[in-house]
Amino acid sequence: MRKVNNMDKTYADDGHTEIERQISDYLCKATGLFMKLEQTHPSEKGNFAMGIHICQALLGMRTLRRDYPDAYPTYKEDKK
């Protein structure tokens, strides 16, 4: 485990938090399970994979924002 940007949270060697690592693992498991399903439309597996890739890109951007905050700023949720 390593510290990122002197924050008090611990991150895995790949830059993910524990929750992000769990999400990544679930995305991989979901992909494996979906690909076992009988295909019912020619584009469904490709579309599913595209959705997973979008989720993976979002997780990757979180790491970039932590490691390079000047280039990739963080915008906190506006809680009203």
Secondary structure, 3 states (H helix, E strand, C coil): CEECCCCCCEECCCCCCHHHHHHHHHHHHHHHHHHHCCCCCCCHHHHHHHHHHHHHHHHHHHHHHHHCCCCCCCCCCCCC
